[in-house]
Amino acid sequence: MPRILCDHCRRPLTAPVTKVKAPPPVPMSDIPGVRTRPERVARGTYAPNLQPREFSDDVPGFIVHPTDAIGTERHPDPMRSIGCCQGPAGSGGTNLVCGGCGAEVATRQGDCHTQNQVTFETAAVCLCFSDD
């Protein structure tokens, strides 16, 4: 199983993850008071989503469960983490940086209008299939 690494410093940004097919977007909840959607992919998986559907809020890249983005930190610019309700929208650009070198690596989405996911940018990360 590969891990996602920072392409700049090679720091692991996830634990080993299993590749899955990108699932369709998760619909908004019908439960009153529930404003955040369930996570789009299961823990321990990643889904390439390199050509998002037209008119979607998806960012192209590798989708992971939000808790799997272990080697990241919030972007130092708080304007990048703005969203509605309970989380960031990701509309302000990349909002997660590598915890080692500070390179911009991913976009966290999780407000009431977007999917609940972290998407690593393909130009900023690499997949490592080695245990080294």
N, C-alpha and C positions, 0 to 999 in steps of 0.2 A: 504494500500500500504506500502511495506517495505521501509526502508532506509538502505543504506550500511554504516556500522560503522567500525571503526578501531578495530580490535580484541584485540589490546593491551590496548588502553585507552578508548575505546567506544565512541570516538568523531565521530559525523556524518560526513561522507565523501560525501554524496549526500543528497538532499532533497528526499521526498517520490518519488519512481519510480515504474512504472507498468511493470510487467514481460511480455516479448514478446518472440517469437521464434527467435533464431539467424538467421538473414537474410544472404543470400549468400554474398560473397565478392563483393564490388562495383568495377566495371571495371574502368580503367583509363579514363579520359575525352578525348573526340575527339576534344574538343575546343582548338584551338591554344592558347598557353600562359597559359592555366589553368593546373597547375601542381599538385594541391592537390585535392583529391577525395572528393565528398560530404560525410557528416557524415554517418556512417554505420547504426546507430539507431537514432530514433527520440528523441528529448528532452523529459525528463520525463519518459524514459523507460530504462529497462536493459534487457540484453539477456544473459542467461547462454550459454557459449561456452566452455564446459568442455573437449571436444575431438575434437580439430581443425583438419581440413583436413590435410592429409599428404602432405608435400611439400609446406605448406602455411606459411606465416609470422605471423600468428595468435598466440597469447599468450593465453593459457587456463585461463579461469576465467569468470568474469561477465563484459560484454561489456556495456558501457554507452556512451552517447553523451559527447564530450569533455567539454562542458560548464556545465554539471551536476556534475562534480568532484569538488565541491565547498570547501571541507575541506582538499584539498591537496595543496602541494607546490612542486616546482621543487626540484629534488635531489641535495644535495650540491656538488656532483661531476659533473662538467660540461661535462665530457666525457660520462655520461649516456644519455645526451640529443642530442648527435650528430645525424645528419641525412642529407639527401640530400635536396636540394632546400629549401622549406619553413618550414620544421618542423622536429621533431625528428623521427627516424626510430624505436626506441625501441629495436634495436639489441644489445645495450650495457647493457641490463638488466633493472630491475625496475628503472624508472626515476621519479616517483612521491612518495612523502613521506606524512605521516599524518601531517597536520598542527599543531596538538597538541603535539604529542610525538616524531615525527621524524621517526617513523617506516616506512620501505619500504612497500608500499601498492599497487601500480599500475604501469602500463606501458602505457605511452602516445605514440601513433603512429600518424603520420600526415605528412610524407614527400611524395614525388612523387611516391615512390615504395611500400608504405604500405597503409593499410586502415586508415581512419580518425576516430580514436576512442580512448577511454581510457578503459583499461582492468584491473579490480581489481583482484588481486590474491586471490584465495579462502582460502588459508592458512593464509592470512593476514587480512581478513575482515570477518564480519558476517552480516547477514540480520536481521534487527530488525523490527518486525511487531507491535511493541507497540508505542504509542504516547508519552511515558514517556521520 
